[in-house]
Amino acid sequence: MFKFIGLIAGYYFLGFFGALLGLFIGSMIDRTRAYGAGAMNPLQNALRQSVFIETMFLSMGKLAKADGQVSQTEIAHVELLMEKLRMTAEHRVQAIALFKQGADPAFAIEATYARFMSVCGHTLHLRQVLLVYLIAMATADGQVHPAEEGLLADIARRLGFDQATFRQLIDMVLNQSHFAAGQPSSEAALDDAYKALGVTKEHTDQEIKRAYRKLISQYHPDKLIGQGLPEDMIALASEKAKEIQLAHDLIEKTRNI
């Protein structure tokens, strides 16, 4: 709709070249309205999805091998992920092959992230969602091995996150996972809830609401699909949103906000 408005308005005010300019601007507006802010057309989104999945499984393999051996917990985490993604037998074979490739000691991650950044790098949410999923795998056994943390820090840097943001994300992911099955209203649980939202008890009610809304927005299904997250991964994003919601509910209950 906006491309036709732009075409007519551009021609009326600036003639033929104005019409071309108006058509271009209007088309960009239509595309943004159709696929979400920061999104591209469906073909480009398909490329994003392919690169996202490839990067994720290669990175999981690299991460699992970072401490010298791939543990059963890490294998179970990847198998659970494939189950949640409802992968076909063919896609599972491809994902396992990528995981094994990443776990090969000779595999170098640099080219993988150079490609990811060239295709998905301008979309903050995709970069952050990828890093959060990788942190979740590293913390699946309740702790992060120094070698895993070193690799995660390197990946975070390649994704454009500074050290402070990386540390905050690790803290948030660790504490969000505590709310997957709900938590009692204990003092320890309340501390975890604040950390899960990336805030402290010293923050005001308004600051906490802003932090909560920002996090929830990052995991909104329509926004993530529009920006190129594979549709099968929306269930995982919804789980994260649930953890964030539970943490916020506990804070809201204790503060009466």
Backbone torsions as a table, in degrees:
resi	resn	phi	psi	omega
1	MET	NA	-48.1	-176.5
2	PHE	-67.3	-26.3	-179.9
3	LYS	-67.9	-32.9	178.4
4	PHE	-74.7	-36.6	175.8
5	ILE	-63.2	-44.5	178.6
6	GLY	-61.9	-40.2	179.5
7	LEU	-60.7	-48.4	-177.8
8	ILE	-68.0	-46.3	-178.5
9	ALA	-64.6	-41.4	179.9
10	GLY	-63.3	-41.7	179.8
11	TYR	-67.0	-39.3	-177.3
12	TYR	-64.3	-42.9	-174.8
13	PHE	-90.2	-33.3	-171.3
14	LEU	-128.1	3.0	177.7
15	GLY	81.7	-154.0	-172.8
16	PHE	-59.4	-50.1	-178.3
17	PHE	-67.1	-30.8	175.1
18	GLY	-66.5	-35.2	178.1
19	ALA	-64.1	-41.5	178.2
20	LEU	-63.5	-42.5	178.8
21	LEU	-63.2	-44.2	179.6
22	GLY	-63.4	-38.3	178.6
23	LEU	-64.5	-42.2	-180.0
24	PHE	-63.8	-47.7	-179.1
25	ILE	-65.0	-43.2	179.9
26	GLY	-63.2	-38.2	179.0
27	SER	-64.2	-39.4	178.4
28	MET	-63.9	-40.0	178.4
29	ILE	-64.6	-44.5	179.3
30	ASP	-60.4	-41.4	-178.4
31	ARG	-66.2	-40.9	178.7
32	THR	-64.9	-41.5	178.9
33	ARG	-65.8	-34.2	-176.6
34	ALA	-76.7	-40.0	-171.7
35	TYR	-114.7	-3.6	179.9
36	GLY	98.3	157.2	-179.5
37	ALA	-60.8	133.8	179.1
38	GLY	82.5	-0.1	-176.8
39	ALA	-88.5	166.6	177.4
40	MET	-127.1	-173.3	-177.0
41	ASN	-73.8	168.1	-174.2
42	PRO	-56.7	-38.0	179.4
43	LEU	-63.9	-42.8	178.4
44	GLN	-69.3	-33.7	176.1
45	ASN	-65.0	-37.2	178.0
46	ALA	-62.2	-39.8	176.9
47	LEU	-64.7	-43.1	177.8
48	ARG	-57.8	-46.0	-178.2
49	GLN	-61.0	-44.2	179.8
50	SER	-62.5	-45.0	-179.1
51	VAL	-67.7	-37.8	179.3
52	PHE	-61.2	-50.2	-178.6
53	ILE	-63.0	-44.0	179.8
54	GLU	-60.5	-46.5	-179.9
55	THR	-63.2	-40.3	-176.8
56	MET	-64.5	-47.2	-176.9
57	PHE	-74.0	-35.1	174.0
58	LEU	-62.0	-43.0	-178.8
59	SER	-67.4	-37.7	178.5
60	MET	-63.4	-39.3	176.9
61	GLY	-64.2	-45.0	178.8
62	LYS	-61.8	-41.5	-178.7
63	LEU	-68.0	-41.4	-178.9
64	ALA	-63.7	-32.7	-177.3
65	LYS	-90.4	-5.0	-173.1
66	ALA	-58.0	-36.3	-178.0
67	ASP	-91.0	9.7	175.5
68	GLY	106.1	-24.0	179.4
69	GLN	-149.9	149.0	178.9
70	VAL	-89.0	117.5	-176.7
71	SER	-83.5	161.5	176.9
72	GLN	-64.2	-33.1	178.3
73	THR	-62.9	-41.7	-180.0
74	GLU	-68.7	-39.6	176.7
75	ILE	-63.1	-43.9	179.3
76	ALA	-62.3	-37.4	179.5
77	HIS	-63.5	-42.9	179.8
78	VAL	-67.9	-41.4	178.4
79	GLU	-63.0	-40.1	177.5
80	LEU	-64.6	-39.2	178.3
81	LEU	-61.7	-45.9	179.6
82	MET	-63.4	-36.1	177.8
83	GLU	-65.5	-44.0	179.6
84	LYS	-65.3	-32.0	178.8
85	LEU	-78.3	-6.8	-179.5
86	ARG	53.3	45.9	-178.6
87	MET	-68.9	143.0	173.5
88	THR	-71.3	167.1	179.8
89	ALA	-58.6	-40.1	179.9
90	GLU	-63.9	-44.5	-179.2
91	HIS	-68.8	-32.3	177.1
92	ARG	-64.9	-41.0	178.2
93	VAL	-61.0	-42.7	179.4
94	GLN	-65.1	-43.1	-178.9
95	ALA	-65.0	-41.4	179.2
96	ILE	-64.8	-39.0	178.3
97	ALA	-63.0	-40.5	177.8
98	LEU	-65.5	-42.5	179.0
99	PHE	-60.1	-45.5	179.8
100	LYS	-65.6	-37.8	177.5
101	GLN	-61.9	-43.4	178.9
102	GLY	-66.2	-30.9	-178.1
103	ALA	-79.7	-11.4	177.5
104	ASP	-65.7	124.0	-178.8
105	PRO	-54.4	-25.2	-178.0
106	ALA	-82.7	-9.1	-176.4
107	PHE	-74.3	130.1	177.5
108	ALA	-105.9	134.9	-172.4
109	ILE	-86.1	-13.4	-170.5
110	GLU	-56.6	-49.4	-176.5
111	ALA	-64.6	-35.1	179.7
112	THR	-60.7	-44.7	-177.9
113	TYR	-79.0	-25.0	173.6
114	ALA	-65.1	-41.2	178.3
115	ARG	-69.3	-43.5	179.6
116	PHE	-57.7	-45.2	-178.3
117	MET	-67.6	-32.8	179.5
118	SER	-71.1	-29.2	-177.6
119	VAL	-97.4	-41.3	-173.1
120	CYS	-117.6	-4.1	-169.2
121	GLY	-62.8	-26.3	-177.4
122	HIS	-82.8	1.0	179.0
123	THR	-108.5	103.4	-175.7
124	LEU	-56.1	-43.5	-175.2
125	HIS	-62.1	-40.7	179.6
126	LEU	-65.8	-40.4	178.3
127	ARG	-62.5	-43.6	-176.3
128	GLN	-72.7	-40.3	179.0
129	VAL	-61.9	-42.6	178.0
130	LEU	-59.7	-48.6	-178.8
131	LEU	-63.3	-39.2	178.9
132	VAL	-63.3	-43.0	178.6
133	TYR	-62.4	-39.5	-179.8
134	LEU	-69.6	-38.3	176.4
135	ILE	-63.7	-40.3	179.6
136	ALA	-60.6	-38.3	177.8
137	MET	-67.3	-44.5	-178.4
138	ALA	-63.8	-28.1	-177.4
139	THR	-100.1	10.1	-175.7
140	ALA	-60.3	-30.8	179.7
141	ASP	-95.3	12.2	175.5
142	GLY	89.6	-2.3	179.0
143	GLN	-149.6	163.4	178.5
144	VAL	-118.8	119.5	177.7
145	HIS	-66.5	143.1	180.0
146	PRO	-52.1	-37.8	179.0
147	ALA	-66.7	-38.1	177.7
148	GLU	-66.9	-42.8	179.7
149	GLU	-63.1	-38.6	178.0
150	GLY	-62.8	-42.3	178.5
151	LEU	-67.0	-42.6	178.7
152	LEU	-61.3	-40.5	178.8
153	ALA	-62.9	-38.6	178.4
154	ASP	-67.2	-42.4	177.8
155	ILE	-63.3	-43.2	178.7
156	ALA	-58.4	-42.6	178.6
157	ARG	-62.7	-42.9	179.0
158	ARG	-65.5	-27.4	178.1
159	LEU	-85.4	-2.7	176.0
160	GLY	93.0	16.0	180.0
161	PHE	-100.9	137.1	177.7
162	ASP	-79.5	173.2	-175.2
163	GLN	-62.8	-39.7	-179.0
164	ALA	-63.9	-43.3	179.0
165	THR	-65.4	-40.0	178.2
166	PHE	-61.0	-46.5	179.7
167	ARG	-62.8	-39.3	179.6
168	GLN	-65.1	-39.6	179.4
169	LEU	-65.4	-41.3	177.1
170	ILE	-60.6	-45.5	179.9
171	ASP	-61.1	-43.2	-178.7
172	MET	-66.3	-45.7	-178.7
173	VAL	-63.2	-44.4	179.0
174	LEU	-57.6	-41.3	-175.5
175	ASN	-85.8	-26.5	174.8
176	GLN	-64.9	-36.9	-177.5
177	SER	-63.6	-23.0	178.3
178	HIS	-66.7	-17.6	-174.8
179	PHE	-103.3	7.6	-178.5
180	ALA	-60.4	-36.3	-179.4
181	ALA	-112.9	14.8	-178.9
182	GLY	86.1	153.1	-178.5
183	GLN	-136.9	145.8	176.0
184	PRO	-70.1	160.2	-177.4
185	SER	-81.8	58.4	177.4
186	SER	-91.8	167.2	179.6
187	GLU	-64.4	-39.3	179.2
188	ALA	-64.6	-41.5	179.2
189	ALA	-64.5	-36.2	179.4
190	LEU	-66.4	-40.8	176.4
191	ASP	-60.6	-42.1	178.5
192	ASP	-63.1	-37.3	-178.6
193	ALA	-63.6	-42.7	177.5
194	TYR	-61.9	-44.2	-179.9
195	LYS	-65.6	-34.7	179.5
196	ALA	-62.5	-28.0	178.4
197	LEU	-96.2	-2.7	179.9
198	GLY	74.7	27.8	-179.4
199	VAL	-129.5	179.3	177.2
200	THR	-129.5	173.4	178.7
201	LYS	-64.6	-21.0	-178.4
202	GLU	-77.3	-15.8	179.1
203	HIS	-71.0	149.2	179.4
204	THR	-75.4	166.5	177.4
205	ASP	-57.7	-41.4	-179.3
206	GLN	-65.5	-40.6	179.0
207	GLU	-65.0	-38.0	178.4
208	ILE	-67.6	-41.0	177.8
209	LYS	-62.3	-41.1	179.6
210	ARG	-64.2	-42.5	179.4
211	ALA	-63.2	-42.3	179.6
212	TYR	-64.0	-47.3	-178.5
213	ARG	-64.3	-36.4	178.7
214	LYS	-65.0	-44.4	179.4
215	LEU	-65.3	-45.3	179.7
216	ILE	-61.0	-40.1	179.5
217	SER	-61.7	-36.9	-178.9
218	GLN	-64.7	-23.7	-178.8
219	TYR	-109.8	19.1	178.5
220	HIS	-70.2	123.8	-174.8
221	PRO	-53.6	-49.1	-177.0
222	ASP	-61.3	-40.7	-178.8
223	LYS	-66.6	-43.6	-178.1
224	LEU	-68.3	-40.3	177.1
225	ILE	-63.6	-42.6	-179.7
226	GLY	-63.0	-27.8	-178.0
227	GLN	-94.7	-0.8	172.4
228	GLY	112.7	4.7	176.5
229	LEU	-71.9	130.6	178.6
230	PRO	-54.2	136.9	-176.3
231	GLU	-58.2	-34.9	-179.7
232	ASP	-62.3	-21.1	-177.3
233	MET	-89.4	-2.8	-179.6
234	ILE	-63.5	-31.8	178.3
235	ALA	-60.5	-38.0	178.6
236	LEU	-68.2	-39.6	177.9
237	ALA	-64.1	-37.5	179.5
238	SER	-65.6	-34.9	176.4
239	GLU	-63.2	-43.5	177.9
240	LYS	-61.4	-42.7	179.8
241	ALA	-61.6	-37.3	179.2
242	LYS	-65.6	-42.3	178.9
243	GLU	-62.2	-42.6	178.8
244	ILE	-64.3	-40.6	179.9
245	GLN	-63.0	-43.8	-179.5
246	LEU	-64.0	-40.4	177.8
247	ALA	-62.8	-44.3	179.7
248	HIS	-65.0	-39.8	-179.4
249	ASP	-60.4	-39.7	179.9
250	LEU	-66.2	-43.9	178.3
251	ILE	-63.5	-43.5	-179.0
252	GLU	-61.3	-40.7	-179.4
253	LYS	-65.3	-42.6	-177.5
254	THR	-75.0	-26.4	-179.2
255	ARG	-94.5	-11.9	-176.1
256	ASN	58.6	46.9	179.0
257	ILE	-112.3	NA	NA
